[in-house]
Amino acid sequence: MFIGENVWRIEKYLFTLYFKVLFMENKNQHLDTLHDIKQMMERSSRFISLSGLSGIAAGICALAGAWYTSTQIQPAQTGDYQGTSRLIYEGDPQLKTTLLEIAIVTFVAAAISSFLFTYLRSKKTHTPIWGATAQRLMFNMSIPLIVGGLVIYRMLEFRFFGMIAPACLLFYGLGLVNASKYTLGEVRYLGYALLVLGIINLWMVGYGLYFWAMGFGVLHIVYGVWMWLKYERTVTSEQ
Amino acid sequence: MKNPIEHLNKAFDSRIRLGIMSALCVNEEVNFNDLKELVQATDGNLASHLKALEEHAYIKVQKGFIGRKTNTTYSVTRSGEKAFKSHLDALEQMIRSVG
C-alpha cells in the first residue's frame, strides 16, 4: 500500500516535471513565434536593406566633393566663404559651371555607390530592391526633396546663394525624418541632426560649405558606421 | 485547470499563416509576389494557406491587372484583425503564465 502510494507520487512528480519541460519548450517556441511575427511586420512595412556602408560611401563622396569645391574657390576667394557668393553674384560663369559640375558628379557618385551597397545587402536579406517597401520609402523621401529642389532652384534664380547650403540641409533632413517610418527607424536621428545643422547655418551664412561637408559628409559617415555596427556586423558574424 | 491553449486560434497554426497575417496587419494591402518573398513559400503552398484564411473570412482578395499580368492583392478583414489580435494576446498570456 505504501509502495503503491510512493509509485503514485513518483509518477506524479515525473508527470509534473514532464509538463514543466513541455511548457518550457512551449514557452520558447511561443517567444520565437512572437519574434517571427514582429520581424515579419517590420520586414513587410519597412525597407530594412538600407546598408550602413551606403551611408559611409555617400559621406565620403560628399567630403570629396566639398574638398574639391574648396580647392576650386580658394584662389578666387576673398577671405571668407561669402567671397564665393560675391564671386558668383558678380558673374563668373566659368566658376558657376565648375561648381555645378562638381555638384552633379558628387551627387551621381554618392547615388551609385550607396545604391550598390544597399543592392548587395538586399541580396543578402532576400528583400526585393524595388519592392513595395522600397517604393514607399522613395516616394516619401522624395516629397520634401522635390519641393526643396524647386525652392533651391528659385533661390539660384534670385541669387540667394547663402541660403542654398542651409536649404539643402533642411529639406534633406525633413526628407529623412519623413522617410524614417518606412526604413530603419534610426534614420530619424540623422534627419534631426541635419535639421539642427541647417538651422544653425541659417544664421551663419557664408560658411555653407563647412556645414554642407559636416552634414552630408561627416554625419552620413557617423550614421553609416553606427548602422553597420548595429545591424550588419552581427549578421555577418552569425553566418 | 483551464486549458492554456484554448484561445490559440487553429487557423493561425503555421509559420506561413502567421507571416501572412502579420504582413497584412501592418500594410493596407500586399500582393502575392511580395507575400511569397516575405514568407519564403512556394506558389502552391502560399496559395493554399491564403485560401484557408480567405475561407475563414480573415482576409479578402482583390484581383486586378497590371497591363496583362494578373496582380492579386490581399488585405486583412475586420474579423481577421480581431482574431489575429486575440491570438497574439493568448500567446502573450501563455508566455507570462509560464515565465
Interface residues (C-beta under 8 A of the other chain):
Chain A: F23 M24 N26 K27 H30 L31 T33 L34 D36 I37 K38 M40 M41 R43 S44 S45 H126 T127 P128 G131 A132
Chain B: R15 L18 G19 S22 A23 C25 V26 N27 V30 N31 D34 E37 L38 V39 Q40 L88 L91 E92 M94 I95 V98 G99
